[in-house]
């Protein structure tokens, strides 16, 4: 068993990360305006990584398993 196609997994990850980062930045901007960049990045990743790992990627990889694992 070789696992998911790496190129397709990378594309899926980007397709999920980009809109999530964009959305979080838009939502958090009013609250974090004027906060130093390292703290903004910390808050963004504190929300984004668990959301990706526990919610979005399991759902996305499950729904797209046939595409990720071509025979």
N, C-alpha and C positions, 0 to 999 in steps of 0.2 A: 504494500500500500504506500503510494508516494505522497499522498496528501494533496492539498489544493495547489493549483497552478499558481506559482509565485507572481507572475506578471499580472494575472487576473486578481489575485489577492491584493497586490499593491494598488491596482486601479480601483478596486472596491474601497480600500482603506482611504485613498485620496477622495473618492466620491462621497464618503461619509464625513471625513474630517473637515473638508473645506466648508460645506454648508453649516456644520456644527460650530466651527470657529467663528464664521461670519455672524451667525445668529447670536452666539454668546457675547461676542464683542458688541453687537448692537444693543443687546439687553443690559449688559453690564456697564456700558459707557457712561450713562448718567450717574451711576453710583461710584465709579472709579475715576472720574475726570479729576485730574490734578494729582492722582496717586502715582508714585514712581513706577516706572516700567517693570522692574523686577517684582513688585508686589502685584501689579495687574496680571503679569504672566503667571505668578503663583496662583492667584485666585482663578484665572481662566483654566489652568491645567488641573487644579484641584476639583473643578466641576467636570471638565471635559474627559479626563482619563477614566474615571469610574463610569461615566455615562457610556463611553465607547466600549469599555471592557465588559460591563455587566448588562447593558441594555441593547445598544445599537448593533454592535458587531455580531453577537450571537443570533440576533434576529436576521440580520442581513446575510450572514453566511448560511444560515438554515434555509432561507428562502431562495438563495442563489447557489445552493450546493451542486446542482447539476451543471451549472455554468462554470463553477470553480473547479470541479472535478471531472473534466472531460475524459471519456474512455478512449 
